[in-house]
Amino acid sequence: ISSAGAYIDGTEPFDLESRDGDINFREIPIEVDAEDLLYAAKGYDTKAVKEDRNVLIPVDRLLEYEANGVIGNLNQVWWSLSSWIPNAALVANELAPRIADRLKGYEVQAALLIPASRLCYQTLGIVAREVERQGIPTMLISADRLATDKIRPPRAAYYDGELGSTVGKPNWKQYQLRVLDEALRWIETLD
């Protein structure tokens, strides 16, 4: 689950002008190529994710893990949320339950949450709580200790990174894999 605001080229972008934010999500098949994605972003610079989607949407890295037997089957879709949802009540009452239902429908066994901006920590922290309430372990990858401490998601893997490239710098595959490896190891023990 990424809050990069990604959407498939030719489809409707997230509404960044709404006072409460856009609480819709996009369900994107893992087969969709990086060049077919656009970003409706507020609160972070899209430069890194446009250069290498794996900094916020690590589909390629996770597919490599799947191919090497590091993880089981990667879900066939991933979820994209808006980077601009200031209304926490809407997230808690509407968005989070819908996302949790979709994960349960796909029989997801664990969820990785990747925030793009400071506000995204609030959104994904609330989503993580609801997903966990539904019995699915989560891990939020954090590059902002203050935002993480403020929101207090059920589980978070922190490292000294940058907003807008939470999983690591663009085109630095080995570092991205290291960040994911650490986060996934911490979720392992929650089986």
trRosetta pair geometry for C-beta under 8 A, 3 or more apart (Angstrom, degrees):
i j d omega theta_ij theta_ji phi_ij phi_ji
1 78 7.0 -164 -77 -176 35 82
1 79 4.6 -9 -115 68 78 106
1 81 6.7 30 178 -11 93 112
1 99 6.8 54 -118 -167 140 135
1 111 5.9 21 -5 180 113 112
1 112 7.1 175 26 86 70 50
1 113 4.8 -17 70 -109 106 72
1 114 7.1 166 87 22 54 70
1 124 6.8 155 111 -127 116 104
1 127 6.6 -143 141 130 158 148
2 6 6.5 28 94 11 124 118
2 56 5.3 103 -157 153 128 86
2 57 4.8 -65 -32 -86 167 80
2 78 6.8 34 4 150 100 122
2 79 7.4 167 28 89 61 56
2 80 5.7 -19 71 -112 90 66
2 81 7.1 -172 96 27 41 77
2 113 7.9 168 -81 -159 36 47
2 114 4.7 -16 -109 67 77 105
2 116 7.0 66 176 -46 85 103
3 80 7.7 132 -108 -166 23 54
3 81 4.5 -34 -108 75 72 102
3 82 6.9 -9 -160 88 82 27
3 83 5.3 115 148 -96 90 61
3 114 7.2 -160 18 93 73 58
3 115 5.3 -1 39 -129 125 53
3 116 5.0 -136 92 8 81 96
3 117 7.3 -102 113 26 117 79
3 120 3.8 163 91 -140 149 118
3 123 5.8 119 -108 83 146 135
3 124 5.8 -113 -29 -50 130 112
4 39 5.9 -69 151 -127 93 114
4 41 7.0 -38 178 -93 59 105
4 46 7.9 100 -174 -119 95 88
4 49 5.5 156 -151 -138 133 163
4 56 4.1 109 -76 135 128 142
4 57 6.0 -79 10 -42 150 102
4 80 6.5 -62 56 -142 83 98
4 83 6.5 -4 -158 -61 16 111
4 114 7.6 0 -37 104 97 105
4 116 4.6 129 -96 -69 54 139
5 13 7.7 31 169 -170 99 90
5 14 5.1 -103 -148 25 91 140
5 16 7.8 23 -138 -74 144 109
5 39 5.1 83 90 -167 96 73
5 40 4.3 -123 169 70 119 65
5 41 4.8 -179 49 -79 145 59
5 42 7.5 110 -65 11 157 69
5 80 6.9 76 -162 171 5 106
5 81 7.5 -43 -76 104 48 42
5 82 5.3 43 -104 -138 87 47
5 83 4.4 -61 -37 -7 114 96
5 84 7.5 33 -86 4 128 83
5 116 7.0 -85 -1 38 88 161
6 26 6.9 -123 95 65 71 139
6 28 6.8 -37 112 -31 115 161
6 37 4.8 -16 -160 -167 109 122
6 38 7.3 142 -150 75 58 36
6 39 5.6 -33 -91 -97 57 75
6 49 7.7 -127 -73 160 107 136
6 53 7.6 60 -102 -142 145 114
6 56 7.8 164 -37 106 119 119
6 57 6.2 13 -23 -56 158 147
6 80 4.3 -111 62 -130 86 145
7 11 5.3 -128 165 82 107 108
7 12 7.0 -91 -178 86 154 43
7 13 5.4 -172 39 -113 149 52
7 14 6.6 -179 -38 -25 129 78
7 26 5.2 178 -109 -64 76 163
7 28 7.9 -158 -130 -75 35 123
7 37 7.1 135 67 -152 27 72
7 38 5.9 -30 67 65 79 84
7 39 7.7 149 19 -97 73 28
7 40 6.5 22 4 -3 120 105
7 80 6.5 -166 -70 101 56 149
8 11 4.7 61 68 8 86 123
8 26 7.2 -180 -6 -175 84 138
8 28 6.4 162 -50 -120 100 105
8 32 6.1 -96 -102 -146 108 146
8 36 5.8 -7 -146 145 80 100
8 37 6.5 -56 -101 -101 44 57
8 38 7.7 50 152 19 10 84
9 36 5.3 -121 18 -169 107 58
9 37 6.9 -131 -29 -91 84 8
9 38 5.2 104 -84 -22 73 107
11 26 7.4 117 111 -125 147 128
13 16 7.9 -32 133 -15 112 97
13 38 6.7 -69 -95 103 106 119
13 40 3.9 128 178 -61 109 130
14 22 4.4 -180 -167 64 86 152
14 24 7.2 -168 -118 65 80 96
14 40 4.0 -172 46 79 88 140
14 82 3.9 159 -168 -100 149 102
14 83 7.7 134 82 18 157 67
14 84 7.3 147 131 43 127 94
15 18 4.6 62 121 -18 118 111
15 21 7.9 143 86 -175 85 33
15 22 4.2 137 46 -73 82 120
15 40 7.8 12 -25 162 13 153
15 82 7.6 -39 52 -106 54 149
16 22 7.3 -52 -63 -9 40 117
16 40 5.6 -158 -39 168 113 103
16 41 7.8 12 -92 81 142 15
16 42 4.8 145 -150 -37 121 130
16 82 7.2 -179 -85 -161 70 119
16 84 5.1 83 -134 38 76 152
18 21 5.8 -168 88 -53 108 4
18 22 5.7 124 29 -59 138 68
19 86 7.8 -75 158 55 52 121
19 87 7.9 67 118 -45 72 117
20 23 7.5 -31 126 -30 106 107
20 85 7.4 8 148 -154 63 64
20 86 6.7 -127 -151 63 35 82
20 87 3.8 -5 -156 -17 89 141
20 90 5.6 84 169 -12 123 154
21 82 5.9 170 -178 95 98 139
21 84 5.0 -163 -121 125 98 67
21 85 3.3 159 135 -115 157 48
21 86 5.5 157 -35 17 117 61
21 87 5.8 -155 26 20 103 89
21 90 7.1 175 62 74 100 140
22 82 4.4 121 64 -47 98 155
22 84 7.1 57 18 78 86 87
22 85 6.8 -95 54 -84 46 91
23 82 7.6 -82 -78 23 25 123
23 85 6.1 96 -85 -130 70 127
23 87 7.7 -64 -59 70 117 111
23 90 5.1 -120 -67 147 146 116
23 91 6.6 -154 -121 -85 110 54
23 94 5.5 55 147 96 150 122
23 95 4.3 -123 -167 -63 100 112
24 82 7.6 72 59 -27 66 112
25 79 5.2 2 169 -170 133 102
25 80 6.3 154 -169 74 77 49
25 81 5.3 -35 -111 -89 95 70
25 95 7.0 115 -38 -151 108 97
25 98 7.3 174 15 107 121 119
25 99 6.3 86 -20 -86 163 97
26 79 7.1 148 75 -157 50 53
26 80 4.2 -12 58 57 103 107
27 77 4.8 18 176 167 89 144
27 78 7.8 163 -155 78 51 28
27 79 6.0 -24 -102 -100 61 73
27 102 6.8 -142 -94 -162 125 146
28 32 5.4 -74 178 28 100 146
28 37 7.7 36 -151 -99 155 110
28 77 6.1 144 70 -159 33 84
28 78 5.7 -28 65 62 91 77
28 79 7.5 156 18 -99 81 21
28 80 5.7 42 -9 -12 124 114
29 32 5.4 118 71 -23 78 94
29 76 6.3 -26 -138 156 78 80
29 77 5.4 -52 -93 -98 44 79
30 59 5.4 175 -145 -156 87 123
30 63 6.9 146 169 -72 129 114
30 74 6.3 94 -93 119 164 121
30 75 7.5 147 -41 95 124 59
30 76 6.0 -121 8 -164 107 37
30 77 6.7 -138 -28 -95 75 24
30 78 6.4 87 -80 -15 79 98
32 36 5.3 -116 -175 78 89 130
32 37 6.7 97 138 -58 117 94
33 36 4.9 94 64 2 79 105
33 37 7.8 -145 101 -12 48 87
34 37 5.9 -59 -160 23 40 113
34 52 7.8 -37 -151 -148 156 33
34 53 4.3 -153 -125 -9 109 130
34 60 7.8 -24 -48 -38 119 123
37 53 6.4 78 52 -102 148 136
37 57 7.7 -136 -154 44 175 163
39 46 4.6 163 83 -127 146 136
39 49 6.2 96 -72 96 154 131
39 50 6.9 -109 7 -67 131 90
40 82 6.8 -40 94 -127 111 85
40 83 7.6 -171 103 22 66 97
41 44 5.8 -85 -177 66 121 80
41 45 7.8 99 129 -142 147 8
41 46 4.8 174 11 -60 156 108
41 83 5.2 25 -140 30 63 148
41 116 7.0 -104 -133 137 106 147
41 117 7.8 141 -168 -42 91 125
42 82 8.0 9 30 172 104 93
42 83 5.5 171 50 92 63 103
42 84 4.0 22 59 -60 128 127
42 117 7.3 -55 100 -23 52 168
43 83 5.3 -155 48 148 111 111
43 84 6.4 160 -10 -80 116 81
43 116 7.2 110 91 105 101 92
43 117 3.1 68 122 -163 116 161
43 118 6.4 -126 -176 35 120 75
43 119 5.2 -100 -116 20 166 111
43 120 7.1 169 101 -23 142 93
43 163 7.9 -92 143 169 83 136
44 83 6.2 -108 22 -165 106 151
44 116 4.7 -132 26 150 157 92
44 117 4.1 -139 -34 -77 103 91
44 120 7.9 -16 -22 -11 130 130
44 163 5.2 -134 -113 147 109 101
44 164 4.0 173 -179 -78 113 92
45 48 7.1 82 99 2 91 89
45 164 5.0 11 55 -124 70 162
46 49 5.4 -69 -159 52 65 105
46 50 5.3 66 143 -28 92 107
46 164 7.2 -128 -80 -150 24 110
47 50 6.1 -65 -149 37 23 109
47 51 6.4 19 156 -17 62 111
47 164 7.4 38 46 162 76 136
48 51 5.7 -61 -151 37 31 111
48 52 6.8 -45 173 48 66 83
48 55 4.8 -69 143 81 111 169
48 56 7.7 111 102 -21 103 103
48 162 7.8 139 -39 95 163 122
48 164 5.2 117 32 138 124 96
48 165 4.0 -74 149 -72 162 111
48 169 7.2 -108 -140 -150 122 50
48 170 4.8 -158 -156 -43 75 112
49 52 7.3 -88 -137 74 26 47
49 53 5.7 44 -171 -119 74 49
49 55 5.4 -125 -87 65 63 108
49 56 4.7 -21 -102 19 120 123
49 57 7.1 75 -150 8 109 96
49 116 7.5 -20 -47 -127 145 119
49 164 6.8 -115 -22 -177 100 73
49 165 7.2 -158 -53 -88 71 69
49 170 7.9 -140 -66 -86 21 110
50 53 8.0 34 -101 -71 16 68
51 55 7.8 39 68 -6 90 134
51 170 4.1 27 99 -161 120 160
51 171 6.7 -72 144 -23 107 104
52 55 5.5 91 91 -21 92 99
52 170 3.7 150 22 -148 118 85
52 171 5.0 -161 -59 -44 145 63
53 56 6.8 -80 -173 56 56 79
53 57 4.6 -37 164 62 98 107
53 59 7.1 -8 113 26 121 101
53 60 7.5 111 73 -4 99 110
54 57 6.7 -81 -96 78 27 55
54 58 4.6 60 -155 -114 75 62
54 59 7.3 -118 -96 37 74 57
54 60 5.3 -69 -78 46 117 106
54 61 5.3 103 -149 -19 124 108
54 167 6.2 -104 149 89 69 138
54 168 7.7 -20 121 59 97 99
54 170 7.8 126 59 -128 86 57
54 173 7.6 26 96 -109 163 65
54 176 5.3 30 140 -158 120 161
55 58 7.9 129 -18 -71 8 81
55 164 7.3 10 133 137 129 55
55 165 3.8 -50 -173 -139 130 75
55 166 6.8 118 161 36 70 54
55 167 5.3 -175 -155 52 33 90
55 168 6.2 -123 -118 69 74 53
55 169 7.0 -22 -106 -169 118 11
55 170 5.5 -49 -46 -77 131 68
55 176 7.2 -100 -90 -102 51 120
56 114 5.6 159 -161 131 58 127
56 116 5.4 26 -132 -94 137 96
56 164 7.3 -59 -60 -172 124 35
56 165 7.0 -90 -46 -113 84 35
56 166 5.9 79 -102 27 68 100
56 167 6.6 -168 -70 6 24 105
57 78 6.9 135 -153 108 98 154
57 80 7.6 -14 -97 -93 126 100
57 114 7.3 -173 -78 72 41 146
58 61 4.2 -39 -178 42 102 118
58 62 5.5 103 117 -24 90 95
58 112 7.9 -53 50 117 116 147
58 114 7.3 142 -1 -61 99 160
58 167 5.0 -177 -59 -149 122 171
58 176 6.3 174 -120 175 118 117
58 180 5.9 -172 150 -79 164 133
59 62 5.9 -61 -144 41 28 107
59 63 6.2 31 156 -22 65 106
59 74 7.8 116 -149 169 69 150
59 78 6.4 -121 -84 -13 108 148
60 63 5.7 -52 -147 34 29 112
60 64 6.7 33 151 -20 62 102
61 64 5.6 -53 -155 32 34 114
61 65 6.7 35 147 -18 64 102
61 167 7.5 -166 23 162 156 142
61 173 7.2 174 -95 -151 99 77
61 176 5.3 -126 -82 129 150 116
61 177 5.7 -162 -152 -84 116 70
61 180 5.6 162 135 -13 134 160
62 65 5.3 -46 -150 34 39 116
62 66 6.4 44 149 -22 66 100
62 71 6.8 -27 -162 39 81 150
62 74 5.2 114 137 -107 111 136
62 112 7.9 -161 -89 31 137 151
62 180 7.0 -145 -75 -159 75 150
63 66 5.4 -48 -148 34 35 115
63 67 6.3 37 152 -19 65 104
63 74 6.1 -77 -86 12 58 158
64 67 5.7 -53 -146 37 31 111
64 68 6.3 15 157 -5 65 112
64 177 7.5 -62 87 -101 136 116
65 68 6.0 -68 -144 48 28 101
65 70 3.9 -80 -161 64 85 121
65 71 4.7 45 132 9 115 103
65 74 7.8 107 73 -61 97 114
65 177 7.9 162 -65 -136 99 93
65 180 7.2 -121 -51 129 142 135
65 184 7.6 160 -155 -49 159 172
66 69 7.8 41 -180 -67 28 23
66 70 7.4 -71 -55 50 23 79
66 71 5.5 -47 -81 72 63 93
66 72 7.4 -8 -125 114 85 22
66 73 6.5 59 -140 -128 122 31
66 74 4.8 -83 -60 -18 142 103
70 181 7.8 -71 -173 -110 142 86
70 184 7.5 66 148 114 108 158
71 74 6.7 70 103 -66 128 78
71 184 6.7 -91 -78 -154 113 145
72 109 7.4 34 50 38 138 142
75 78 6.8 127 82 -75 110 61
75 106 5.5 49 -142 152 118 142
75 108 5.6 -16 -75 -99 134 100
76 106 7.5 -150 35 -146 87 124
77 106 7.2 -129 45 -98 99 151
79 99 6.1 111 169 -135 169 103
79 102 6.9 113 -79 96 134 145
81 85 7.1 -52 165 -14 110 137
81 95 7.4 77 -129 -175 122 135
81 99 7.9 -22 -72 -85 120 139
81 120 7.7 136 91 -136 115 95
81 123 6.3 179 134 148 145 139
81 124 7.5 171 51 -74 149 84
81 127 7.6 -126 -55 -54 161 156
82 85 5.4 116 79 -44 108 96
82 123 8.0 -148 75 -127 72 166
83 116 4.9 -63 -110 70 118 127
83 117 5.0 85 -175 7 110 121
83 119 6.9 98 165 72 66 108
83 120 5.6 -43 -140 -68 70 112
84 117 8.0 16 -69 50 62 149
84 119 6.6 41 -116 94 45 151
85 90 7.0 -126 -174 83 106 114
85 91 5.7 107 137 -70 132 111
85 95 7.2 -3 -162 -20 159 165
85 119 7.1 160 51 148 56 114
85 122 7.9 -150 86 91 87 104
85 123 4.9 88 62 -95 120 126
86 119 6.4 -57 -87 -150 68 132
87 90 4.1 46 110 12 116 114
87 91 6.8 160 99 -15 65 83
88 91 5.4 -52 -151 35 40 115
88 92 6.2 35 154 -17 71 107
88 122 5.8 -85 -95 166 107 119
88 123 7.9 -137 -110 -84 68 53
88 126 6.2 168 -159 -61 86 150
89 92 5.8 -56 -145 41 31 108
89 93 5.8 8 165 -1 68 117
90 93 6.3 -64 -130 50 24 96
90 94 5.3 -28 -173 31 65 118
90 95 6.5 57 136 -10 76 104
91 94 7.3 -67 -108 55 9 76
91 95 4.8 -42 -137 47 51 124
91 96 5.8 65 157 -31 68 99
91 122 7.5 139 32 131 166 87
91 123 5.3 -143 -122 -131 148 69
91 126 4.6 88 123 87 120 150
91 127 6.9 -82 177 -52 106 80
92 95 7.9 26 -5 48 17 84
92 96 5.7 -7 -127 17 30 135
92 126 5.1 -97 -76 -167 77 128
92 130 7.3 166 -143 -54 57 123
93 96 7.8 72 15 37 15 99
93 97 7.3 -25 172 0 27 119
94 97 6.9 -82 -160 38 15 100
94 98 6.5 5 161 -13 58 116
95 98 5.9 -68 -153 38 29 109
95 99 6.2 24 158 -17 69 108
95 123 7.6 -32 101 -159 151 95
95 126 8.0 70 78 105 107 120
95 127 6.9 -60 120 -87 101 100
96 99 5.8 -55 -144 37 30 109
96 100 6.2 30 158 -19 66 108
96 126 5.4 -107 -67 134 138 90
96 127 4.7 -157 -113 -106 87 54
96 129 7.3 -8 -161 66 148 82
96 130 3.6 125 158 9 115 154
96 131 7.5 -113 -168 -33 88 73
97 100 5.6 -54 -143 38 32 112
97 101 6.3 36 156 -22 65 105
97 130 5.9 -111 -71 -170 50 143
98 101 5.7 -52 -149 34 30 113
98 102 6.6 31 152 -20 63 103
99 102 5.7 -54 -152 34 34 111
99 103 6.5 33 151 -18 66 104
99 127 5.5 -6 68 -148 153 112
99 130 7.3 99 66 89 99 127
99 131 6.9 -54 112 -70 103 103
100 103 5.7 -53 -149 36 33 112
100 104 6.4 32 153 -17 65 106
100 127 7.7 -175 -50 -165 86 71
100 130 4.8 -114 -44 133 136 100
100 131 4.9 -161 -103 -93 91 56
100 133 7.3 -24 -130 64 157 91
100 134 4.4 149 -178 -15 120 150
100 136 7.3 180 -144 27 82 125
101 104 5.7 -55 -147 39 31 111
101 105 6.2 37 152 -24 65 106
101 134 7.9 -146 -66 -116 43 157
102 105 5.5 -52 -148 34 32 116
102 106 6.5 20 156 -8 64 107
103 106 6.0 -63 -149 44 30 102
103 108 4.2 -67 -167 36 85 132
103 111 6.0 -39 -127 -71 146 129
103 131 6.0 32 41 -133 160 106
103 134 7.3 123 77 92 115 144
103 136 5.6 -74 134 -7 134 175
104 107 7.2 28 -176 -80 37 38
104 108 7.4 -72 -65 33 25 86
104 134 5.8 -100 -60 165 121 134
104 136 7.1 -133 -74 -39 72 128
108 111 6.0 53 142 -68 137 88
108 136 5.9 40 96 -141 95 141
109 136 7.0 -175 -172 -138 18 89
109 137 7.8 2 150 37 60 93
110 136 6.6 174 -103 179 28 84
110 137 4.9 -22 -118 75 87 94
110 138 7.2 163 -169 -91 67 30
110 139 7.2 19 173 -1 109 99
110 187 5.2 98 -163 165 143 136
110 190 7.8 120 -110 76 117 117
111 128 7.6 -164 91 -115 119 71
111 131 5.4 -57 34 170 149 156
111 136 5.7 57 -10 137 107 121
111 137 7.4 178 27 95 70 47
111 138 4.7 -24 71 -110 95 80
111 139 7.6 178 92 26 52 62
112 138 7.5 158 -88 -161 21 65
112 139 5.5 -20 -114 67 66 94
112 141 6.8 23 -175 -21 96 105
112 180 7.9 8 -141 -137 156 88
112 183 6.7 81 -131 133 111 133
112 184 7.6 -34 -84 -81 125 80
112 187 7.7 -89 -81 -42 82 157
113 124 4.4 149 168 -172 129 122
113 127 6.6 155 -117 87 141 118
113 128 5.6 -97 -3 -72 158 105
113 138 5.9 17 -11 -174 114 114
113 139 7.0 -179 24 87 77 41
113 140 4.5 -30 74 -103 109 73
113 141 7.2 -174 83 14 54 69
113 153 7.5 -147 67 -154 142 158
114 124 7.7 -156 52 -118 18 162
114 140 7.7 169 -77 -154 31 59
114 141 5.3 1 -106 46 77 112
114 166 5.2 163 -168 81 92 141
114 167 6.3 -20 -135 -47 136 103
115 120 3.5 152 -155 113 92 114
115 121 4.9 20 -120 -69 171 58
115 123 7.4 141 -114 59 102 95
115 124 5.0 -132 -71 16 96 142
115 140 7.0 28 -16 -168 103 105
115 141 7.8 -160 22 74 74 69
115 142 7.3 24 34 -107 117 61
115 144 7.9 -74 89 28 131 115
115 147 7.7 -140 104 126 160 142
115 166 6.2 130 68 -84 59 155
116 120 5.0 117 41 -35 64 163
116 163 6.9 74 160 -176 45 79
116 164 6.1 49 -172 -97 79 44
116 166 6.8 -109 -98 -22 40 120
117 120 4.7 113 52 -7 66 105
117 163 5.8 60 -119 -172 43 123
117 164 7.3 39 -78 -62 67 73
118 121 6.1 -40 -170 10 42 112
118 144 6.4 -120 -104 145 76 173
118 147 5.1 -149 -144 -94 76 138
118 163 6.7 -37 -43 -108 70 145
119 122 5.8 -46 -169 28 51 112
119 123 6.7 46 141 -14 73 105
120 123 5.4 -55 -148 41 42 113
120 124 5.7 26 160 -8 76 110
121 124 6.3 -60 -136 47 25 98
121 125 5.8 33 160 -26 63 111
121 140 7.7 93 -137 173 73 141
121 142 7.3 57 -115 -120 113 99
121 144 6.6 -100 -60 72 142 122
121 147 3.9 145 5 156 169 116
121 148 6.3 -114 -150 -73 133 49
121 150 7.3 79 117 67 135 102
121 151 4.9 -160 145 -14 98 151
121 153 7.8 -118 -171 -36 78 114
122 125 5.9 -56 -143 34 22 113
122 126 6.6 19 159 -15 60 107
122 147 8.0 -93 -37 -169 69 99
122 151 5.6 -151 -94 -102 47 122
123 126 6.2 -65 -159 36 26 107
123 127 6.4 21 150 -15 65 110
124 127 5.2 -49 -141 40 40 115
124 128 6.0 48 155 -27 68 101
124 140 5.8 132 130 -121 120 119
124 153 7.0 -21 117 -92 82 139
125 128 5.7 -50 -146 32 28 114
125 129 6.8 32 153 -21 61 101
125 140 6.8 -2 -85 -75 63 165
125 151 3.6 -144 -57 163 166 124
125 152 6.9 83 -158 65 132 41
125 153 4.1 -124 -125 -76 77 88
126 129 5.8 -50 -154 29 33 112
126 130 6.8 25 153 -12 64 105
126 151 8.0 -92 -34 -163 67 111
127 130 6.0 -61 -154 39 33 107
127 131 6.1 32 153 -19 69 109
128 131 5.7 -56 -142 39 31 111
128 132 6.1 30 158 -17 66 108
128 138 4.3 -166 -144 106 91 161
128 140 5.6 -61 -70 -50 152 114
128 153 4.4 36 69 -157 153 111
128 154 5.4 -150 141 19 110 98
128 155 7.4 -144 -180 40 134 69
129 132 5.9 -58 -149 39 27 110
129 133 6.3 33 151 -25 63 106
129 153 7.1 -131 -47 -142 78 63
129 154 6.1 147 -93 -37 57 103
130 133 5.3 -49 -146 32 34 117
130 134 6.6 30 153 -15 63 104
131 134 5.8 -60 -156 38 32 109
131 136 4.9 -66 169 71 88 110
131 138 5.2 92 88 -59 127 125
132 135 7.6 87 -177 -46 35 9
132 136 6.7 -105 -91 69 34 57
132 137 6.8 41 -111 -116 83 34
132 138 5.6 -87 -58 7 94 108
132 154 4.6 87 -47 -33 164 168
137 155 7.2 13 -174 16 88 148
137 187 5.6 141 128 -158 126 94
137 190 4.4 130 -121 112 152 138
138 153 7.2 -94 105 167 125 117
138 154 5.9 94 57 60 107 119
138 155 6.0 164 87 46 70 103
138 187 7.8 -100 132 -115 13 117
139 155 5.2 -55 -106 108 59 115
139 156 7.2 133 -167 -112 60 25
139 157 5.8 23 180 -12 109 108
139 183 5.0 138 143 178 139 95
139 184 7.3 -164 45 -86 163 37
139 186 6.2 125 -120 83 131 105
139 187 4.5 -89 -40 -65 130 115
140 148 7.3 168 106 -122 125 102
140 153 4.5 53 5 78 144 165
140 155 6.7 151 16 91 78 59
140 156 4.5 -32 70 -107 97 81
140 157 7.3 180 84 22 46 67
141 156 7.5 151 -98 -160 11 70
141 157 5.4 -25 -112 66 61 100
141 159 8.0 -23 -169 20 87 98
141 166 5.5 118 108 150 109 112
141 167 6.2 37 126 -87 160 72
141 179 6.6 67 -150 161 132 109
141 180 7.9 -40 -88 -94 143 55
141 183 5.2 -41 -88 -95 97 151
142 145 6.9 103 139 -83 125 41
142 147 7.2 -170 -150 78 109 97
142 148 4.2 22 -141 -71 156 135
142 156 4.7 28 -17 180 128 117
142 157 6.6 168 22 78 81 43
142 158 4.4 -31 78 -99 112 72
142 159 7.5 142 82 21 64 54
142 166 7.5 -56 -132 -155 14 110
143 158 7.6 154 -87 -151 22 64
143 159 6.6 -26 -105 73 67 69
143 160 7.3 62 -154 179 72 17
143 161 3.1 -77 -124 73 117 99
143 162 5.8 -46 158 34 145 16
143 163 6.3 -172 87 -65 121 46
143 165 7.7 69 -53 82 172 57
143 166 4.8 -145 -9 -129 121 67
144 147 4.0 33 111 22 121 115
144 148 6.2 154 91 -18 66 88
144 163 6.3 28 -51 -68 123 96
145 148 5.6 -61 -147 40 30 112
145 149 6.1 29 158 -19 68 108
145 158 5.6 64 -93 -157 80 143
146 149 5.8 -55 -143 38 28 109
146 150 6.2 30 156 -21 63 109
147 150 5.7 -56 -148 35 30 114
147 151 6.3 12 161 -6 66 112
148 151 6.3 -67 -143 45 26 99
148 152 7.6 92 160 -73 56 32
148 153 6.9 -64 -150 14 78 98
148 156 5.0 156 -154 155 125 168
148 158 5.9 -128 31 -86 170 116
149 152 6.8 19 -169 -67 30 75
153 156 5.1 106 60 -56 111 104
155 186 6.8 172 178 132 122 117
155 187 7.1 125 123 -92 154 76
155 190 7.4 -74 -68 -57 160 153
157 179 7.8 136 122 -176 127 73
157 182 5.8 147 -168 116 135 97
157 183 3.9 -143 28 -104 162 80
157 186 5.6 169 -82 28 110 147
159 179 6.1 -117 27 -121 152 97
159 182 7.4 94 -53 75 127 152
161 165 6.7 -132 172 97 110 77
161 166 6.0 102 109 -145 144 38
161 167 7.8 89 -151 0 163 6
161 168 6.8 -91 -125 -85 127 39
161 179 7.4 42 -68 -114 141 142
162 165 5.1 24 76 52 102 96
162 166 7.7 -123 78 -77 49 39
162 169 7.8 56 28 -83 123 74
163 166 7.2 10 -129 -69 35 82
165 168 6.5 -70 156 95 97 22
165 169 5.8 45 153 -105 147 37
165 170 6.4 -91 -124 -38 131 74
167 176 5.1 45 139 -140 101 89
167 179 5.3 166 -163 91 60 142
167 180 6.5 23 -153 -56 111 90
168 172 5.5 -121 150 79 115 109
168 175 4.3 159 -154 115 139 101
168 176 4.0 -138 45 -79 138 65
168 178 7.6 101 -79 53 143 88
168 179 5.1 -163 -46 -4 106 139
169 172 4.5 48 74 11 93 133
169 175 6.5 29 34 78 86 147
172 175 4.2 3 133 30 113 119
172 176 6.2 136 91 -22 71 89
173 176 5.7 -60 -148 37 30 111
173 177 6.2 29 157 -19 67 107
174 177 5.7 -53 -148 37 31 112
174 178 6.5 35 151 -23 63 104
175 178 5.5 -51 -150 32 35 114
175 179 6.6 35 152 -18 66 101
176 179 5.8 -52 -151 34 33 110
176 180 6.4 27 153 -12 65 108
177 180 5.7 -57 -145 43 32 109
177 181 5.9 39 154 -28 66 108
178 181 5.5 -50 -142 32 29 116
178 182 6.6 28 159 -17 62 103
179 182 6.2 -58 -154 35 27 107
179 183 6.5 21 153 -13 63 111
180 183 5.7 -61 -147 41 32 109
180 184 5.9 26 159 -16 70 111
181 184 6.0 -59 -142 40 25 106
181 185 6.3 30 157 -25 62 107
182 185 5.8 -53 -148 30 28 113
182 186 6.8 25 156 -17 62 104
183 186 6.1 -59 -158 33 31 108
183 187 6.9 25 149 -16 64 106
184 187 5.6 -56 -150 36 39 110
184 188 6.6 58 148 -38 66 96
185 188 5.4 -39 -155 12 36 123
185 189 7.7 33 157 -18 60 95
186 189 6.7 -49 -164 24 36 107
186 190 7.9 33 144 -18 58 108
187 190 5.7 -60 -168 28 48 117
188 191 6.6 -14 178 -35 48 104
